[in-house]
Amino acid sequence: MPAALTHLGAKGEANMVDVGDKEETTRTAVAEGFVSMRPETLKMILDGDAKKGDVLGTARIAGIMAAKKTHELIPLCHTLLLTKVSVDIEPDAALPGLRVTALARVTGKTGVEMEALTAASVACLTIYDMAKAADRAMVISGIRLVEKTGGKSGDYKSGDYKAGA
């Protein structure tokens, strides 16, 4: 039997989960996303030749800022005092393109999956924005939770899912 949706009230109305009685634990989440592009676009980004400037550095900062603002973007998310957010961006010649990995951590009463997912999503969107003049056909894909630790529901680690599969 599937788990009950925690953001629905008795009558099916949207509802912010009460986490007041939950135990504080260290919670970590990792999310990823991919931006596929033409090989020459990837080279331009890696060479630092994009007209808008440092694509990777800007996307990394945008992802970190987005994680910190998740509660402002996703209506039923709690405001969290994040203790760590990191965004790593690596070239992936097989795409070709970039793989974005975002990590969010908190010691608190609720998880940070949405913060990690928001960081990865916004970093991917920022890559697209900064390079779209060179390649409007870029594709953002594979935004997903890779793993989470901590909390009442326990740990989660995704299987061998690959973008585009």
Buried (B, 14 or more C-beta within 10 A) or exposed (E): EEEEEEEEEEEEEEBEBEBEEEEEBEBBBBBBBBBBBBEEBBEBBEEEEBEEEEBBEBBBBBBBBBBBBBBEEEEEBBEBEBBEBBBBBEBBEEBBBBBBBBBBBBEBBBBBBBBBBBBBBBBBBBBBBBBBEBBEEBBBBBBBBBBBBBBEEEEBEEEEEEBEE
